Amino acid sequence: MTEKKDPRDYIPPKSLIVPSRKLATGAAFGWLRAGWNDLMNARKVSLIYGVFVFLISILAALLAWELGGFILLLMALSGFVFIAPMLAFGLYSVSRQLCQGRTPSLGHTLRAIKRPLGNSMVFTLVLLVVFLLWVRAGMMVQVFFPFGGDPEWDHIVTFFLIGSVVGSIFAAVSFSASVFSLPMLANRDIDVITAVISSINGALRNKPAMFVWAFMICFLTLLGFMTAGLGLIVIIPWLAYATWHGYRAALDVSDWPVLPRDD
């Protein structure tokens, strides 16, 4: 005789996609305000991470210049959008600690990076592949529109227009896949595939809000480069904290367990 099961013991399977909320077009400005508050409440940790990102950026720029000159440097700087989310991964823990009512510390932040290390490494590999594909695509554009001697302005404009179109495709894919997935991986016990699919779904369901957010990221990052990279010391932590608040506003992750505290 088959034993009858209590319906209350039934646990429904989780969806492959985390539910997405509808965002206002200007939601990004609220995320930036919340991110700035986190920056002010965690100045020491933020500056340490900011200086680290600044040094990495300078070293990468010098290496690109030595290996490929102006074109490779330009590809590396424009490709910064692909690797910046991973550089800011540890900073999501700072906002997490503040949301838990704790005082952020560098030790807790570094330990928080280890917990989802496997998932984060998989995502790092994916972003690295996208970045390398973008660099290769940029170099192919140069093959068809080479710089040499004294190039004409229409030649330069055509190069940058085609490069921008190609780059925007790579950037859109990278942005959609990482905008919500990385802070989710830093906070919830969730796999990479679910996180990425949920991030893309959330971005597609909120195109106007995502357009504004992408514009703000590009604008602030450009300001950081215009200050010889010094502005990135503040801008990268600020954007990371704002991204955390964007993830919390956009996705309903209540059905996924929270990662243990990093004490």
C-alpha positions in Angstrom: 0.0 0.0 0.0 1.4 3.4 -1.0 1.9 5.9 1.8 0.0 9.1 1.3 2.1 12.2 1.5 1.1 15.3 3.3 0.6 18.1 0.7 2.2 20.5 3.1 5.5 18.6 2.7 5.6 19.3 -1.0 8.4 21.7 -2.0 7.8 23.1 -5.5 10.8 23.2 -7.8 12.5 26.5 -8.3 12.2 28.3 -11.5 15.3 28.6 -13.7 14.6 32.4 -13.8 14.5 34.6 -10.8 11.4 36.8 -10.9 12.0 40.3 -12.2 10.3 43.5 -11.0 9.3 46.4 -13.2 11.7 49.3 -12.7 11.1 53.0 -13.3 13.1 54.6 -16.1 15.1 56.8 -13.7 15.6 54.0 -11.1 19.4 54.2 -11.6 19.6 57.6 -9.9 18.1 56.1 -6.8 20.7 53.4 -6.9 23.5 55.9 -7.3 22.2 57.8 -4.2 22.1 54.6 -2.2 25.5 53.6 -3.5 27.0 57.0 -2.5 25.7 56.5 1.0 27.4 53.1 1.2 30.6 54.7 -0.1 30.4 57.3 2.7 29.8 54.6 5.3 32.7 52.4 4.1 35.4 54.9 3.1 38.4 52.9 4.1 37.5 49.6 2.4 36.2 51.6 -0.6 39.5 53.5 -1.1 41.6 50.4 -0.7 39.6 48.7 -3.5 39.6 51.8 -5.5 43.4 52.2 -5.4 43.7 48.5 -6.3 41.5 49.0 -9.4 43.4 52.1 -10.3 46.8 50.3 -10.2 45.5 47.4 -12.2 44.1 49.8 -14.8 47.4 51.7 -15.2 49.4 48.4 -15.5 47.0 47.1 -18.1 47.1 50.4 -20.1 50.9 50.4 -20.1 51.1 46.7 -21.2 48.6 47.4 -24.0 50.7 50.4 -25.2 53.9 48.4 -25.1 52.4 45.4 -27.0 50.2 47.1 -29.6 50.4 50.9 -29.4 47.5 53.2 -29.6 45.0 50.7 -31.2 45.5 48.0 -28.6 45.4 50.6 -25.8 42.1 51.9 -27.2 40.7 48.4 -27.4 41.8 47.7 -23.8 40.2 50.9 -22.4 37.0 50.3 -24.3 37.0 46.7 -23.1 37.3 47.8 -19.5 33.5 47.5 -19.4 33.8 43.7 -19.7 36.2 43.2 -16.8 35.2 46.0 -14.4 32.2 44.0 -12.9 34.6 41.3 -11.8 37.1 43.8 -10.3 34.2 45.1 -8.2 33.0 41.7 -7.1 34.3 42.0 -3.6 32.7 45.3 -3.1 29.2 43.8 -3.3 30.0 42.3 0.1 30.5 45.8 1.5 26.9 46.8 0.7 25.8 43.4 2.0 27.4 44.0 5.3 25.8 47.4 5.5 22.4 46.0 4.7 23.0 43.5 7.6 23.7 46.4 10.0 27.4 45.6 10.3 30.5 47.8 9.9 32.3 46.7 6.7 35.9 45.4 7.1 38.4 44.4 4.6 38.8 41.0 6.2 35.1 40.2 5.9 35.1 41.4 2.3 38.0 39.2 1.3 36.5 36.2 3.0 33.2 36.9 1.2 34.9 36.5 -2.1 36.0 32.9 -1.3 32.5 31.6 -0.7 31.2 31.8 -4.3 34.7 31.4 -5.7 33.8 28.6 -8.0 30.8 30.4 -9.6 32.8 33.7 -9.8 35.7 32.0 -11.5 33.4 30.5 -14.1 31.9 34.0 -14.7 35.4 35.5 -14.8 36.4 33.0 -17.6 33.2 33.9 -19.6 33.9 37.7 -19.3 37.6 37.1 -20.2 36.6 35.2 -23.4 34.2 38.0 -24.3 36.9 40.6 -23.7 39.4 38.7 -25.8 36.9 38.3 -28.6 36.2 42.1 -28.5 40.0 42.8 -28.7 40.3 40.5 -31.7 37.2 42.1 -33.3 38.8 45.5 -32.8 42.0 44.4 -34.4 40.1 43.0 -37.4 38.5 46.4 -37.9 42.0 47.9 -37.9 42.9 45.4 -40.7 40.2 46.8 -42.9 40.8 50.4 -41.8 44.5 50.6 -41.0 46.2 53.6 -39.5 49.3 54.7 -41.2 51.1 57.8 -42.1 48.6 60.7 -42.0 45.1 59.1 -42.2 42.2 61.2 -43.5 39.5 62.2 -41.1 36.8 60.3 -43.0 39.0 57.2 -42.6 39.3 57.8 -38.8 35.5 58.4 -38.4 34.6 55.3 -40.3 37.0 53.2 -38.1 35.5 54.5 -34.9 31.9 54.2 -36.2 32.3 50.6 -37.2 34.3 49.8 -34.0 31.6 51.4 -31.9 28.9 49.3 -33.5 30.9 46.1 -33.0 31.8 47.0 -29.5 28.2 47.9 -28.6 27.1 44.4 -29.4 29.7 42.8 -27.1 29.0 45.4 -24.4 25.3 44.8 -24.5 25.7 41.1 -24.1 28.3 41.5 -21.3 26.2 44.2 -19.5 22.9 42.2 -19.6 24.6 39.0 -18.4 26.5 40.7 -15.5 24.4 43.6 -14.3 22.4 41.6 -11.8 24.1 38.2 -11.8 27.3 39.1 -10.0 25.8 40.8 -6.9 23.3 37.9 -6.8 26.2 35.4 -6.8 27.8 37.4 -4.0 24.6 37.2 -1.9 22.6 34.0 -2.7 23.3 30.3 -3.1 22.6 30.2 -6.8 24.3 28.7 -9.8 25.9 30.8 -12.6 23.4 29.7 -15.3 20.4 30.8 -13.2 22.1 34.0 -12.3 23.0 34.9 -15.8 19.7 34.0 -17.3 17.9 35.9 -14.6 20.1 39.0 -15.2 19.4 38.9 -18.9 15.7 38.5 -18.3 15.6 41.4 -15.8 17.5 43.6 -18.3 15.2 42.8 -21.2 12.1 43.5 -19.1 13.4 46.9 -18.1 15.1 48.2 -21.2 14.5 52.0 -20.5 15.9 51.7 -17.0 18.8 49.6 -18.2 19.6 52.1 -21.0 19.8 54.9 -18.4 21.9 52.7 -16.1 24.3 51.7 -18.9 24.7 55.4 -19.9 25.5 56.4 -16.3 28.1 53.6 -16.1 29.8 54.7 -19.3 29.6 58.4 -18.4 31.1 58.0 -14.9 33.8 55.5 -16.2 34.7 58.0 -18.9 35.1 60.7 -16.2 37.4 58.3 -14.4 39.6 57.8 -17.5 39.6 61.6 -18.2 41.3 62.0 -14.8 44.1 59.7 -15.8 42.4 56.9 -13.9 42.4 58.6 -10.5 38.7 59.1 -10.6 38.2 55.3 -10.8 39.4 55.2 -7.1 36.0 56.6 -6.1 33.9 55.7 -9.2 34.4 51.9 -9.2 33.3 51.4 -5.6 30.4 53.8 -6.1 29.2 52.0 -9.2 29.6 48.6 -7.4 27.4 49.7 -4.5 24.8 51.2 -6.8 24.8 47.9 -8.7 24.1 46.0 -5.5 21.1 48.2 -4.8 19.9 47.8 -8.4 20.0 44.0 -8.1 17.9 44.2 -4.9 15.4 46.4 -6.6 15.1 44.5 -9.8 15.0 40.8 -8.7 12.9 38.9 -6.2 15.4 36.4 -4.8 13.4 35.5 -1.7 13.1 31.8 -2.8 16.9 31.4 -2.9 18.9 30.8 0.3 21.2 33.6 1.5 24.9 32.7 1.7 26.3 32.4 5.2 27.7 35.5 6.9 31.3 36.1 6.3 32.3 36.2 10.0 
